[in-house]
Amino acid sequence: MRIDIWSDIACPWCYIGLTRFEKALADFPNRDSVDVYYRTFQLDPTLPERDPRSEVQYLAETKGMPSNQVHQMLETVASHGKEAGLDFQMDEVVVANSWTAHRLLHLAKTLDRQTSGDEPKIMPKLKRELLAGHFSHGLDLSDHDQLVQVAISVGLDEDRVREVLTSDEFNAEAQADVEQAQAFGVSAVPTYVLAEKYALPGAQSVEVFSAALQQVWDELNPTPLQTLGAEGEACGVDGCD
C-alpha cells in the first residue's frame, strides 16, 4: 500500500502529525507492505533564505494576527507536541526558507532507491532530524554548514551534500511534488494520501491514522469468502455434479 505525505519542514503540525502517523504505522500488522513517500510542500515559498524576524513576529505580520493570539497558537502547538513526546522550543525557531532542505530530502530519496529492501532508509531519518532541528534546536535551514551536519548524522556523504547545496540540483523533483499537490487539490499540510485515492488532512490522532490504514488495506486486500455449511450440488465450468 502506498502512502504519500505532503508536508513542510516549517510546519509544526507536520512534525506532530508525522510522529503520530509513525506510531500508528509501527503498530499496523501489515506495516512491512506499506511504502511511504515524503513529498515537498512549502507554506511560504516567498520567504528569503533567512528572515531576521522571530517566529512570533513573522506570523503576526504575515498572517495579520495579534501577537498574543500567535503566542496562544504556539503554546497550543507546543502542548500537543509534548503529548506526542516532542520538545518544541518555538522561541528558538529560525525563520528561513525550507526549499534547500527539501532538495536535500530528494537527494536522500535518490540514494534510498539504490539500497536493498532490508537496509534502513535515509529519507525518513533526515525528515525527522530536520523537523526536530527546526522546532527543537534552532536549526537554521539557510545555513549550509548546519544542514551538512544534519545530513552527515543520518549517513549522507558530506561532499555530495555540499555539491547539492551549492547547486540547483533536485529543484525539478521538488517542484514536481508541489505541482502534484496542486493537481490533487492539496492546499494545507500535513496531508496524507493513501493508495493515491484517499486524502487524510491534518495531524490526525494515532487512532484515526490506525483506522485509516486498516480501512484502505482491507479495501485493497479483500478477505476471501468463507464457505458456510457443507458443499451442495452445483454446476461448474467442467460440468455438473
C-alpha positions in Angstrom: 0.0 0.0 0.0 1.3 3.4 -1.0 1.1 6.5 1.2 2.2 9.9 0.1 2.8 12.6 2.8 2.9 16.2 1.7 4.4 18.4 4.4 6.7 21.3 5.0 9.7 21.3 7.4 8.5 24.7 8.6 5.1 23.3 9.7 4.8 22.3 13.4 1.7 20.2 12.8 3.6 18.3 10.2 6.1 17.3 12.9 3.3 16.3 15.3 1.3 14.5 12.6 4.4 12.5 11.3 5.1 11.4 14.9 1.5 10.2 15.4 1.4 8.6 11.9 4.7 6.7 12.5 3.3 5.3 15.8 0.2 4.1 14.0 2.3 2.6 11.3 4.6 0.8 13.7 1.5 -0.9 15.3 0.0 -1.7 11.9 0.1 -5.5 11.3 0.9 -5.1 7.6 3.4 -2.3 8.0 6.1 -4.1 6.0 3.9 -3.9 3.0 3.4 -0.1 3.3 5.6 2.2 1.2 5.8 5.8 2.5 6.8 8.7 0.2 7.6 12.1 1.7 6.6 14.9 -0.7 7.6 18.6 -0.9 5.2 21.4 0.0 6.0 25.0 1.0 3.7 27.0 3.2 5.6 30.2 2.2 7.8 30.0 -0.9 8.2 33.8 -0.8 10.4 33.7 2.3 14.0 34.9 1.8 16.8 32.4 2.6 16.9 33.8 6.1 14.3 36.1 7.7 15.6 38.2 10.7 12.2 38.2 12.4 11.2 35.9 15.3 8.6 33.2 14.6 6.0 35.3 16.5 6.9 38.5 14.6 6.8 36.6 11.3 3.4 35.0 11.9 1.9 38.2 13.3 3.0 40.3 10.4 2.4 37.9 7.5 -0.9 36.5 8.9 -2.2 39.7 10.3 -2.7 38.2 13.7 -2.2 39.9 17.1 0.9 38.9 18.9 -1.0 37.5 21.9 -3.0 35.3 19.5 0.1 34.0 17.9 1.6 33.2 21.3 -1.5 31.3 22.3 -1.4 29.4 19.0 2.2 28.4 19.5 1.5 27.4 23.1 -1.3 25.1 21.8 1.1 23.6 19.3 3.8 23.0 21.9 1.2 21.4 24.2 0.1 18.9 21.5 3.8 18.3 20.7 4.5 17.5 24.4 1.7 14.9 24.3 3.4 13.3 21.3 6.7 13.3 23.1 8.2 16.2 21.2 10.1 19.2 22.7 9.0 22.4 20.9 11.2 25.4 21.5 9.4 28.0 19.5 11.5 30.9 20.8 14.5 29.3 19.1 12.9 28.7 15.7 14.9 30.4 12.9 12.6 31.7 10.2 14.1 30.6 6.9 13.1 29.3 3.5 12.8 25.5 3.5 13.4 24.8 -0.2 17.0 23.9 0.1 16.3 21.4 2.9 13.6 19.9 0.7 16.1 19.4 -2.1 18.3 17.5 0.4 15.4 15.2 1.1 15.2 14.4 -2.6 18.9 13.5 -2.6 18.2 11.1 0.3 15.3 9.7 -1.7 17.5 9.0 -4.7 20.0 7.2 -2.5 17.3 5.1 -0.9 16.2 3.8 -4.3 19.7 2.3 -4.7 19.6 0.4 -1.4 18.2 -3.1 -0.9 14.8 -3.6 0.7 16.3 -4.6 4.1 18.5 -1.6 4.6 17.1 1.3 6.6 16.0 4.3 4.6 17.8 7.6 4.9 15.0 10.0 3.8 12.7 9.3 6.8 15.5 9.8 9.2 16.6 13.0 7.5 13.0 14.3 7.6 12.7 13.7 11.3 16.1 15.3 12.0 15.2 18.4 10.0 11.9 18.8 11.8 13.5 18.2 15.2 16.3 20.6 14.4 13.9 23.3 13.2 11.5 23.1 16.1 13.6 22.0 19.0 17.2 23.0 18.4 17.2 26.3 16.5 18.4 24.8 13.2 18.9 27.4 10.5 17.6 25.9 7.3 19.5 28.5 5.3 22.9 27.6 6.9 24.7 25.1 4.7 27.1 24.1 7.4 24.3 23.3 9.8 22.4 21.3 7.0 25.6 19.4 6.3 25.9 18.3 9.9 22.3 17.1 10.0 22.8 15.2 6.7 26.0 13.6 7.9 24.3 12.4 11.1 21.9 10.3 9.1 24.5 8.8 6.8 24.8 11.1 3.8 28.2 11.9 2.3 29.5 15.4 3.1 30.9 16.1 -0.4 27.8 15.0 -2.1 25.6 17.1 0.2 27.7 20.2 -0.3 27.5 19.6 -4.1 23.7 19.7 -3.9 23.6 22.6 -1.6 25.7 24.8 -3.9 23.6 24.0 -7.0 20.0 23.9 -8.1 20.0 20.0 -8.2 16.7 18.4 -7.3 14.8 21.6 -8.0 12.7 19.8 -10.7 11.9 16.9 -8.4 10.8 19.2 -5.5 8.7 21.3 -7.9 7.1 18.2 -9.4 5.9 17.4 -5.8 4.4 20.9 -5.5 2.6 20.5 -8.8 1.3 17.1 -7.9 -0.1 18.6 -4.7 -1.9 21.2 -6.7 -3.3 18.6 -9.0 -4.7 16.6 -6.1 -6.1 19.8 -4.6 -3.8 19.8 -1.6 -3.7 23.3 -0.1 -2.7 22.6 3.5 -0.3 20.3 5.3 0.2 17.8 6.5 -1.9 15.8 4.0 -1.7 12.1 3.8 -2.8 10.4 0.5 -3.5 6.7 0.9 -3.3 4.5 -2.2 -3.4 7.6 -4.4 -7.2 7.6 -3.7 -8.0 8.8 -0.2 -6.8 12.1 1.4 -6.4 12.4 5.1 -5.7 16.0 6.0 -4.1 17.3 9.2 -2.3 15.9 12.2 -4.8 13.2 13.0 -4.8 11.2 16.1 -3.0 7.9 16.3 -6.4 6.2 16.4 -7.6 7.9 13.2 -4.4 7.0 11.4 -4.7 3.4 12.5 -8.3 3.1 11.4 -7.5 4.7 8.0 -4.6 2.3 7.4 -6.8 -0.7 8.2 -9.7 0.6 6.1 -7.7 1.2 3.0 -5.7 -2.0 3.4 -8.9 -4.0 3.7 -10.3 -2.4 0.5 -7.1 -3.2 -1.4 -6.8 -6.7 0.0 -10.3 -8.1 0.4 -10.7 -11.2 2.6 -11.6 -14.3 0.6 -15.2 -15.5 1.0 -15.8 -18.1 3.8 -17.9 -21.1 3.0 -20.9 -21.6 5.2 -22.0 -25.2 5.8 -21.1 -28.3 3.7 -20.8 -28.0 -0.1 -24.0 -28.9 -2.0 -24.6 -30.0 -5.6 -23.6 -27.4 -8.2 -22.5 -26.9 -11.8 -19.0 -25.7 -12.6 -17.1 -25.0 -15.8 -16.4 -28.7 -16.2 -19.9 -29.8 -15.8 -22.4 -30.5 -13.0 -22.2 -32.8 -10.0 
